[in-house]
Amino acid sequence: MLASTMFISCNFTYLPLQCPKFRFSAQNPKNPSLKTIISSPFLKPRNENTIILPFQKKGYLQICSSVQTQNPPDPVSLEDKLGGNGRRSGGGDGGGGGGEERDWTTSFLLFGFWVGLMYYVFILAPNQTPVTDVYFLKKLLNLKGEDGFQMNEVLVALWYIMGLWPLIYSMLLLPTARSSKSKIPVWPFLILSCFGGAYALLPYFVLWRPPPPPVEELELRRWPLNILESKLTAVISIAAGLGLIIYAGLADGDVWEEFYQLFRESKFIHLTCIDFTLLSAFAPFWVYNDMTARKWYDKGSWLLPISLFPFLGPALYLLLRPSLSVTPIALSPTASEEK
């Protein structure tokens, strides 16, 4: 028999039990305030207490164990794992650091490409016929009267289709390619592209920081978005481009041979052909960007391979794309609340 009063300390760090995974409590039927508690020995308690229990009657052995109180996980450590602001590091707007930083690798590569391109334009490009270049430019601008000289048909078609490219890029870049993370507007580069083509647009591609800012419903009804979002503008663009391509395609083989010779000798024609190639090469990316901004990728992804076709591919996309007014995801919150 045990003494009438005793205590049993429960400050154990290791207690070999047969069933260590279970924890249960048994209550004395004669004294409900006393419990028999068995806990897992493999979970070392953080807060260990010594419980002293008096025995009211002889013959009853009361066994107790310290109840383990586990502290909740530190929320700060969880935020550190997610990147500091509740976001995973590397997320955000195509950069890292929870949307505050950006991967500038693409921008540096584009800038290096633009610098090399400018070096080629001013230093390495062929320039064997400078007088002829000035004459061609005056004829194409209608600054020289009729003198009986017939211009090369392929050159004429190329010249006028280069005048349509700034319109195509304006419809692609406004408003879905504006930068919300920088204060650099896109419209000055679009105006310069009327004279410099891709050579003037590449600096904006370097500085571009998506996503685009929200668009007000009222902004869609004003110039220039009311013109650039119009299906009539898209129809005129694709019809004019198709006519010019057919006009150049119907030219004789001698005309194409003459044009190739001019490409090799004339700086003006050489750089114009490179400009056309660059505009055609960058257009599919901006088609994809505009498509995703309008939430139309699932239905319009088949147009991406078609956009690789010079001029007509992007023009066809502009004709078939949904209007920005029926894609509320691109509208500003104030405009959507007014509806």
LOLUM-949779 format. One record per residue (C-alpha): x, y, z; residue in one letter. Coordinates in steps of 0.02 Angstrom, whole numbers, plus 50000, padded with zeros to 5 digits. Each point is the difference from the previous one (the first is absolute). Layout:
# LOLUM-949779
XYZa
...
This chain:
# LOLUM-949779
500005000050000m
500565017649966l
500055014550119a
498505011150014s
500845014749923t
501294999549862m
500445008449837f
500584993949833i
500995011449884s
499574999449818c
501545008749934n
500544985749888f
500945002349837t
499934981749951y
498754986950053l
499974983549905p
498204995649962l
499294986649890q
498865011949904c
500935016449986p
498875007449867k
498445000850108f
499515012250134r
498504997350110f
499355004350171s
499054989150121a
498915007450134q
499814992650172n
498164995850021p
500045003650186k
500915016449984n
499665008649834p
501225014150035s
501484988249988l
500584993749830k
501254987549940t
500915007049849i
501214990749888i
500935009749866s
501184995249861s
501804998750061p
500735004949833f
499335017750008l
501125009050121k
498955013050092p
500465018049992r
499125005650158n
500174986750132e
499075001450164n
500124989650158t
498294995450064i
499774995750184i
498444990150036l
499404995650175p
499164983150022f
498345001150083q
499894981350029k
501214985950015k
500164987249866g
499815011549852y
501545003749899l
499845015849896q
501235002049854i
500165016549909c
501055006749859s
500385017749949s
498855006349865v
501055006249854q
499545017249943t
500685003049828q
500265017849945n
499205005149833p
501195002149852p
500835016649984d
499075009949865p
501545010549964v
500974984949944s
498594995349883l
500015017249922e
501874998949978d
499764984049903k
498695008149890l
501055015249959g
499635012850135g
498325006749940n
498994984149995g
500624996349823r
501224987449940r
501655007449954s
500185002049814g
498165003549972g
499205015949945g
500145008749837d
501264989649908g
501435004050116g
500314994950178g
499925006550177g
498114999550015g
499695011649854g
501245013450052e
501464993749897e
500154995149819r
501094988849898d
500895012049883w
500854986549897t
498835002049852t
500155018950007s
501904999250000f
499984988049854l
498825011249901l
501055015250041f
501584991249941g
499104994749842f
499425017949969w
501755007050026v
500734987349879g
498635003949876l
500375018750009m
501834996449972y
499564990249844y
498825013649939v
501275014150012f
501634990849969i
499834983349913l
498475001549887a
500395001349813p
499965017649933n
500554999249818q
498605010649926t
499695015250113p
499445011149856v
498784986949938t
499314998050176d
499585018450009v
499164999049830y
498974984850052f
499465008450160l
499415015749907k
499044989549874k
499144989850137l
499535015750095l
499335007949840n
501255014250018l
500644997749823k
498955002549846g
499704987949860e
501614997049904d
499614983849910g
500934988950124f
499014984850057q
500284994950180m
500284981950047n
498304992350041e
500674989850146v
500805015450075l
498385009849983v
499004986150086a
501304998850139l
499985018750027w
498115001150022y
499874984550107i
501305007550116m
498795014450022g
498684987650062l
501114991850131w
499885014550126p
498104998249995l
500124981250032i
501175002750147y
498925013950069s
498534988150003m
501054986750085l
500875010950129l
498565011450049l
499404997150131p
500544982250043t
501895003149988a
500095015650105r
501114999450153s
499235001450173s
501674997950090k
500855014749915s
499555017749950k
500614998049821i
498535001749877p
499914990049841v
499255013149885w
501645009849967p
500814984149937f
498504996349889l
500135017249922i
501864997849972l
499674983149920s
499155009149857c
501745006049952f
501174987550080g
498984983850001g
500694986350112a
501575010150033y
498915012250100a
498924986850083l
501404989350071l
500445012350140p
498214998650065y
500124981149994f
501525001650113v
499105011350124l
498324991149997w
499404994350172r
498354990650004p
498604998350050p
499025013849911p
499015012450104p
498114998050007p
498975007949861v
498545011350037e
498404997149905e
499975018349951l
501764998549929e
499404987049875l
498795012649925r
501305013449973r
501415002249875w
501114990549965p
499274984050075l
498335002249913n
500944999449834i
501264986550046l
498644988550071e
498885002449849s
499734985049886k
499915012049853l
501815005050031t
500514981850003a
499074996649836v
500835014849913i
501724994550062s
499864981949943i
499225005049833a
501375012749963a
501384988050052g
499284985849898l
499885011349846g
501815005650018l
500634982250020i
499044994449847i
500695015049903y
501794995150044a
499674981549971g
499395003149823l
501615008949951a
501134991749871d
501574990550044g
501075014149929d
499215012050124v
500454988550145w
501784998149937e
500155018949990e
499335001550176f
501264987350064y
501405009849920q
499375015950081l
499944991050168f
501844995949984r
500545017549950e
498765012750066s
500075004450185k
498235006849997f
499244984049928i
501134988750102h
499485007750166l
498175000549948t
500024981349968c
500814996850170i
498685011150079d
498614990049919f
500804983850061t
500145006250179l
498215006150006l
499404983349934s
501084990550126a
499405009650155f
498175000549951a
499544982150057p
500585003950178f
498905015450011w
498564990149926v
500224987550141y
500125014050129n
498415008349937d
499124983249991m
500384995650181t
499535017450061a
498294997849921r
499814982550076k
499794992849825w
501444987749995y
498924984450013d
498965004749849k
501285009749898g
501604990050024s
499824993149823w
500415017549937l
501764999850075l
500764989349860p
499095010749873i
500735015850077s
501714994049942l
499475004449822f
500675017649967p
498725013850022f
498464990149949l
500104988650153g
499955013950131p
498725009549895a
498864984849997l
500134998650189y
499515018250020l
498474996749895l
499434984750099l
500485004750178r
498605004250124p
499665017950042s
500765006350161l
498295005750060s
499404981850012v
501514994550103t
499625007450172p
501614993050073i
500965013749912a
498885014150063l
500385010050155s
499084996050163p
499095016649998t
499294996749828a
499414982750047s
499185006550159e
499025013149903e
499254986049895k
